[in-house]
């Protein structure tokens, strides 16, 4: 892998991970609103789901940014993102005025999941904790 490729993968990981980290922190500061939104979608145990979502977003986002257990983390984040798209951005089931915004968010989630799957296939690059961990073993 060239130096340019390694740097590009690092920047891509950081940008993808930043989305999850910022979202996780926002859910902490707005925990009651997050749990309420989850409940409004008919999901059971909304406080527990909100707490688990924060763990997935913060933990997964930070691990992705660092390149730690990248393949496992990005598969988990891809599944999480696809589920979030189907449950929370179900544009096919909302009133007409909301459909375009929800469809855009749904497609965004599909695209993010696609990026995660590319990382799963090609790995985190040389500038990652995975590369250091594997080199040490």
N, C-alpha and C positions, 0 to 999 in steps of 0.2 A: 504494500500500500504506500503510495507516494505521500510526501509531506503535505501537499495540497489536499489530498483525499482525507488524510488523518485530521487535518484542521477543519475541513468541511464537515466531516462526520461529528466532530466535537461541537461545532457551532449548531448543527442540526439537533443533536441530543439536548443541548442546553435550551434551545428555543422550544422544542417539544416539551421538555420537562418543566420549563418555566410556566407553561399554561396550567399544568396540573398543580404545581406548588402554589401559584397565586390563587387558583380556584380553591384549593384546600384551606389556605389562610382566610379567604373570604368567608368560607363556610364556618370557620371557627368564630369569627366576629359576628356573623349573622346566623348563629346556630339555630335559634328558635324559628327564624324564617325559613331556613333550609329544611328543618324537620316538618314545618307546616306545609311546605311545597311538596315534600315527599308524601306526606299524609294525603294531600289533595289529589294525588295520583292513585290513591287506593292501596298504597303499599303498607304492609303490616310493620309494626315496631319502628315508626319513623325516626325516633331518637337514636335507636341502635343503627339503623341504616345510615343516618347522617354521620354518626361517629365512625362507622366503618368506611364510609366514603371519604372522610377526612384522612383516615389512615392510608387508604389506597392512593389518594391524590398526593398527599405530602410525601409519604414513604416511597411510592412509585416514582413520583416526579424527581425527588432528590437522588434516588438510585439511578434513574435514567441519566440525569445530568452528570453524575459521577462516573457512569459507565460500570456500575456494579451489578452483577447478575443480570446483565442487560437483556439477554434473550428471554429469560423467564419473566422479567419485569414488563417488557414490551408486549409479550403475549397477554399477560394479565391486564395491562392497560388497554390493549386493543379490545379484549372482551368487555371490559368495563365500559369503554367508550361506545361500543356498539349497543350494549344494553341501555346505556343512558340515552342514546339516540332514539331507540325504539320506545322506551318508556316515557321520556320527558320531551321529546321533539317529534311526536307522532302527528305530523302535519296532516295526515289523511283523516284524523279524527277531531280536528279543531274547527271552530267557525271560520268561514271564508276570510275575514279580515286578518286572522292570525296565520293563515296557511303559508304565505310566502316566507315570513320570518322563521317559522318552525321548519319549513323545508330547507332553508339556508342552514339553520343550525344542525339539522339532521345530516345534510350533505357534508358539513364541516366535520361532524363526528365520523362519518364514513372515511373522509380524507385523512383524518388523524389516525384512525385505525389502520389505514393503508400504509401510512408512514411508519407506524409501529411494526407492521409485518415486514416491511423492507429492512428495518433494523434487525428484526429477528432472523432474517435470511442472511444478512451480510455482516452482522455483528457491530460492536461499538467502536471499532477502530483501535489504533495503537495508543491514542491518548485517552486511556480509560483505566479504571481500577481493575477491570477484568483482564486487560492485557498485562498489567503488573502482577496480578494474582496468578495468572496462568504461567507467566515467565518464571515466577518464583517456585512453582511446583515441579 
